[in-house]
Amino acid sequence: METLWAPWRTPYILGDDARESGCLFCNRFVATPNVENLVLGRDEAVMVMLNRYPYNNGHVMIVPREHVGQPTALAPARWGALQGITRDVCGVLTEVMRPQGLNLGLNIGAAAGAGIADHLHVHIVPRWVGDTNFMPAIGATNVISQSLAACYDALQPEIAKLFA
């Protein structure tokens, strides 16, 4: 293979993807949940949304309502809500996406890799044996085999049940 095209990533890489003003996550808490804003479900405490620049199919983020960058800044009840919905979303991802494993992670601060360092969020990335193939090691890129819209349509009905 000579060339792998992923033109949808160019605006993000170049930093000219018309970044919205304010906090992306805070904005999604007041927006109508839909496929355009990738919000799969939310309540007064937490929100689940697809990552627009996923590491793998089904890459979701669990976000607390509070605009804080540290777990210690959340009240214990909110930390519990974040962890509870994270557990439940793992179940939905396992049922719907049928991965062979999951990566869960928090990047606390820009030095730790947080792209949005001021608003805490948990990443859940479904994994399959061989899903990385040779691309990350040799091509320095990921291969995503499902569109965000198709992933949204598969996950949203089940995630919505968690907030019903």
C-alpha positions as CSV (number, residue, x, y, z in Angstrom):
1,M,0.0,0.0,0.0
2,E,1.5,3.3,-1.0
3,T,-1.1,5.8,0.4
4,L,-3.7,5.6,3.1
5,W,-6.2,8.5,2.8
6,A,-7.9,9.9,5.9
7,P,-8.9,13.4,4.7
8,W,-11.4,13.9,7.5
9,R,-8.5,14.2,9.9
10,T,-6.7,17.1,8.1
11,P,-8.6,20.0,9.7
12,Y,-7.9,18.5,13.2
13,I,-4.2,18.0,12.5
14,L,-3.8,21.4,11.0
15,G,-5.8,23.0,13.8
16,D,-8.2,24.7,11.5
17,D,-11.3,22.6,12.1
18,A,-13.3,25.7,13.2
19,R,-12.9,25.0,16.9
20,E,-15.9,26.1,18.7
21,S,-15.7,28.7,21.4
22,G,-15.9,27.6,25.0
23,C,-15.6,24.0,26.2
24,L,-16.6,21.3,23.8
25,F,-18.0,19.1,26.6
26,C,-19.9,22.0,28.4
27,N,-21.4,22.9,25.0
28,R,-22.6,19.3,24.5
29,F,-24.3,19.3,27.9
30,V,-26.7,21.9,26.6
31,A,-27.0,20.8,23.0
32,T,-29.7,18.4,21.8
33,P,-28.2,14.9,21.7
34,N,-27.9,13.7,18.1
35,V,-25.5,12.2,15.6
36,E,-24.1,15.6,14.6
37,N,-22.8,16.4,18.1
38,L,-22.1,12.7,18.8
39,V,-23.9,12.7,22.2
40,L,-25.2,9.2,22.9
41,G,-26.9,10.0,26.2
42,R,-26.7,12.2,29.3
43,D,-28.3,13.1,32.5
44,E,-27.7,15.8,35.2
45,A,-24.4,14.2,36.2
46,V,-22.7,12.7,33.2
47,M,-22.7,12.4,29.4
48,V,-21.6,9.7,27.0
49,M,-20.4,10.8,23.5
50,L,-18.4,9.3,20.6
51,N,-14.9,10.6,20.1
52,R,-14.8,12.5,16.8
53,Y,-11.2,11.4,16.3
54,P,-11.4,7.8,17.5
55,Y,-8.5,5.4,18.2
56,N,-10.8,2.6,17.2
57,N,-14.5,1.8,16.4
58,G,-16.8,2.6,19.3
59,H,-14.3,4.9,21.1
60,V,-16.5,6.8,23.6
61,M,-15.9,9.4,26.3
62,I,-17.7,9.6,29.6
63,V,-17.8,13.2,30.8
64,P,-18.9,14.7,34.2
65,R,-21.1,17.8,34.0
66,E,-18.6,19.8,36.2
67,H,-15.9,21.6,34.2
68,V,-13.0,20.3,36.3
69,G,-9.7,18.9,35.2
70,Q,-8.9,16.7,38.2
71,P,-10.7,13.8,39.8
72,T,-10.1,15.3,43.2
73,A,-12.2,18.3,42.2
74,L,-15.4,16.2,41.8
75,A,-17.6,15.5,44.8
76,P,-17.5,11.8,45.8
77,A,-21.1,11.3,44.5
78,R,-20.2,12.7,41.1
79,W,-17.1,10.6,40.9
80,G,-19.3,7.6,41.7
81,A,-21.7,8.5,39.0
82,L,-18.8,8.8,36.5
83,Q,-17.5,5.4,37.5
84,G,-21.0,3.8,37.5
85,I,-21.9,4.9,34.0
86,T,-18.4,3.9,32.8
87,R,-19.1,0.4,34.0
88,D,-22.5,0.4,32.3
89,V,-21.2,1.7,29.0
90,C,-18.5,-1.0,29.1
91,G,-21.4,-3.5,29.2
92,V,-23.2,-1.8,26.3
93,L,-20.0,-1.7,24.2
94,T,-19.3,-5.4,24.9
95,E,-22.9,-6.3,23.9
96,V,-23.2,-4.1,20.8
97,M,-19.6,-3.9,19.4
98,R,-18.5,-7.4,20.6
99,P,-14.9,-6.4,21.3
100,Q,-12.4,-8.9,22.7
101,G,-11.2,-6.3,25.2
102,L,-11.5,-2.7,26.3
103,N,-9.0,0.1,27.1
104,L,-10.2,2.5,29.8
105,G,-8.2,5.6,30.5
106,L,-8.1,9.1,31.9
107,N,-5.4,11.6,30.8
108,I,-5.1,14.1,33.6
109,G,-3.4,17.3,32.3
110,A,-1.9,18.2,29.0
111,A,1.4,16.6,29.9
112,A,-0.4,13.3,30.3
113,G,-2.0,13.6,26.9
114,A,-5.3,15.2,27.6
115,G,-6.5,17.0,24.5
116,I,-9.1,18.8,26.6
117,A,-7.2,19.1,29.9
118,D,-9.6,21.5,31.6
119,H,-12.6,19.1,31.5
120,L,-12.1,15.6,32.9
121,H,-13.3,12.7,30.8
122,V,-12.8,8.9,30.6
123,H,-12.0,7.2,27.4
124,I,-13.3,3.7,26.6
125,V,-11.8,2.1,23.5
126,P,-13.1,-1.2,22.2
127,R,-10.3,-3.6,21.1
128,W,-10.0,-6.7,19.0
129,V,-7.0,-9.0,18.6
130,G,-5.1,-7.8,15.6
131,D,-7.1,-4.5,15.3
132,T,-4.0,-2.4,15.2
133,N,-2.4,-4.6,12.5
134,F,0.8,-2.9,11.2
135,M,-0.6,0.6,10.9
136,P,0.3,2.2,14.2
137,A,3.7,0.7,14.2
138,I,4.7,1.4,10.6
139,G,2.2,3.8,9.2
140,A,1.8,5.9,12.4
141,T,-2.0,5.9,11.9
142,N,-5.1,4.0,12.9
143,V,-7.6,2.3,10.7
144,I,-11.2,2.9,11.6
145,S,-13.5,0.6,9.7
146,Q,-16.9,2.1,10.6
147,S,-18.2,5.6,10.1
148,L,-19.1,7.7,13.2
149,A,-22.7,7.8,12.0
150,A,-23.0,4.0,11.8
151,C,-21.3,3.6,15.2
152,Y,-23.7,6.2,16.6
153,D,-26.7,4.4,15.2
154,A,-25.6,1.1,16.7
155,L,-24.8,2.4,20.2
156,Q,-27.2,5.2,20.8
157,P,-30.4,3.2,21.5
158,E,-28.6,1.1,24.1
159,I,-26.7,4.0,25.7
160,A,-30.0,6.0,25.9
161,K,-31.5,3.2,28.0
162,L,-28.9,3.8,30.6
163,F,-30.3,7.3,31.1
164,A,-34.0,6.4,30.9
